[in-house]
Amino acid sequence: MRLLVTLTCLIWSTAQLTGLAQVMSEDARRLRLELAWQSQVQLPLTSGLASAQLWTEETNPRKFAVVELPGHTIRIAADKLDRSGNPIGIELAKKQALQEAQFISWDKNGDGQVSPAEATNLGRAFSEIDRDRDGFISYAENSRFIDWTRLISTTLGAADAARMMRERQLQDVASMLSEPTGFEVIEQVIPRVKLVLVSRSGSVATLDAETGNLLWATICGDSGAPAFPAGLSKAGITIIQGERLYVLDWETGKQLEDKHLQYATSNAVAVTNTMAFVADFSGRVEAYGIGDTNFIQRWGYVIRGRAIGDTVSLLDRNLCAMASNDSLVYVFNATDTPSVWMRYQSSTPIVRCLGVGNGAFYAGNLGGKLSKIVVDDRLGRIQWEYLGGQSFSTPPLIVGSNVFVASDTGALYCVNDAEGVEAWASDSLGVTQPLAVANNVVYARTMINEVIGFDIGTGRVLGRSLPRALGHAVTNQISDRVYLIGKHGQVQCLRPMGSVAPVMVTPPKLPEAGATEIEPATTPAEGGEMAPGSSPFETPPAGGNPFGSGSDPFGAAPAAAGAAPAAAGGATANPFGADPFGAGNN
C-alpha cells in the first residue's frame, strides 16, 4: 500500500512539474500568442543546460504557398503530409491555398461556415456538398467534396467521371472549387531553423524549431568534466568538454572532429566558420582549425584577465568576440592566419552583456553603458554609446532597428539602433532577459519566471503569464517565435496567433550617422591600464606577433645581441615559433 502511495505521489509530482513548466493556453492568449508545439527532451536532469541556441540553415529551405487576403494570410507548407504520409509538394500546396482563399472569401461573417446566402453560385450543388445536412458548408466539407471529385476521376476514368458529374449537374461546381480563380498565390521560401540544446554533461539534442521534432541526439564524449556553451557555425556544432574540442555534423550529430586541447578551458568557445578560439584559466587563447580550412599551425594570444560570459560571432565577417574580467572585449579574425582584429576597453567591468547583430558588436557594462561597436574598419568604431543609469549584465536582444536590454534592477530599455537614443524604458518589473519580438510586441522573462509582453512602440505592458518553472529561455533574433525550456526538459514554442509560417527577422540597412573612428592610443603593455581620456580601442600588436615584444610565454628566448632578425613570414609570424606541441596534435 505504501509503495502504491509513493508511486502515485511521484506520478502526481511529475505531472505537476510538467504543467508548471509550460505557459498555459490562457496565459498565451493574454500574451497574444498561441502554442505552436511542445516537446520533452531526454537530457540529464541533474546537470542542467549549458546552452540553448537557434541556428538558421541556409540549405534545404521550407516552401510555402501564400495567398494574402484582407486581414488574413493563408500559408500552406509544401512539406505538409497527405493521407499516405508523403509531402504534398508546392504545386498541390498552391491549389489548397487557392481553395482555402475561395472558401474564406465566401464566408462573409467569418464564422467558419458558408450558408446558401453566402454562396449563391453553388446552386443545387449546395446540398451535395453539405453532407451533414445542417444547412451550412464547413471547410472540411468543402475539402471533402474536392477530394471526392478527384477520387472518382481516378477510379472511374476521365470519361465516366465527367458523365457522372453532368448527370448530377456538378461539373461546373466541381471545376470552380478545384481550380478557383481571382486570387494571387505566391511561393514563399523560408529557411529552416534548428534549436540546439547542450547539457552540462555533454549531451546534445537538436530539434526542428518549427515543429519540435527531434532531429538527432548524441553525447560528445565520456569525460566527467562539464561541457560549456556551444559555438554554432557552418563548420558544425562546436563544444568544449574537459580538454577536448568536438565538432558535430549538423545533419546527423556525427563527430566530425575531436581535438585535444593543451589546456582546459574556463569559458565557452568562440567560433567562426573556419576556426575555434579557446581560452584557458590564465587568459591564454589558442586557435584551432575547424570545418573547411587549411589552418594547421598553432596560434596563441594572451588576453588581459580571464574570459567570462558567452561568446558571440559575426560569421559573415569571420569575426568572433569574447569578454574578459578585466573590462576588455577581444575580437578575433579568422582568415588563413588568425589575428586580433581589435580590442575594446570598457570603463567598468563587463559581466555577460555581450551581443551581436546588424553587423556590429554590442557591449554593456556594470556602469550602465551600452556601446555599439562597428567593425568595418581594422580598429573598429564606436557608433554610439547609451547610458542607462543602471548596470547591464545580461545579453541584449537586437531585432531590426531596436536594441532591447534589461538592467540589473529589472527594467527593460528600448534603444534606437541607428543613433543610440532611448525610445522607452519600462518600470522595474523584474525583467532579466529579453526573448523575442513578434507582431510589434517584445517578450521578456522576469526574475520569477513570468513572460511579459511589451508594446514595441511605447513599452506599455500588454500581458503577462503566471510564474512557471522555467530552466532556460532562448534569445531569438531569428524569427517571431518564443522558446521556453523547463527545468526537466520540457520545451515549448509560442507563436503569434495564426502564424503558420515564421516571420524571419531581416536587419535593415542602418545609416552610419554619428559613427566616428577612434584614433588608437599608444598600446599599453598586457595587464597595463589605459591612460585617462584615451581611446577605448587598443591597437593589436604589430609585426604579426600577437604577444608583442617580449610577452610570448610560449616562444623561444630573446635572440642574442647581434643575431640576425627573423625573415619575413618566418618565426615572427608564428607566436609559438617552431611547433612545440609536435605533429599530429591539431
Secondary structure, 3 states (H helix, E strand, C coil): CHHHHHHHHHHHHHHHHHHHCCCCHHHHHHCCEEEEEEEECCCCCCCCEEEEEEEEEEEEEEEEEEEEECCEEEEEECCCECCCCCECHHHHHHHHHHHHHHHHHHCCCCCCEECCCCCHHHCCHHHHHCCCCCCCEEHHHHHHHHHHHHHHHHHHCHHHHHHHHHHCCCHHHHHHHHCCCCCCCEEEEEEEEEEEEEECCCEEEEEECCCCCEEEEEECCCCCCCECCCEEECCEEEEEECCEEEEECCCCCCEEEEEECCCCECCCCEECCCEEEEEECCCEEEEEECCCCCCCCCEEEECCCCEEEEEEEEHHHCEEEEEECCCEEEEEECCCCCEEEEEEECCCCCCCCEEEECCEEEEECCCCEEEEEECCCCCCEEEEEEECCCCECCCCEEECCEEEEEECCCCEEEEECCCCCEEEECCCCCEEEEEEEECCEEEEEECCCCEEEEECCCCCEEEECCCCCEEEECCCCCECCEEEEECCCEEEEEEECCCCCCCECCCCCCCCCCCEECCCECCCCCCCCCCCCCCCEECCCCCCCCCCCCCCCCCCCCCCCCCCCCCCCCHHHCCCCCCCCCCCCC
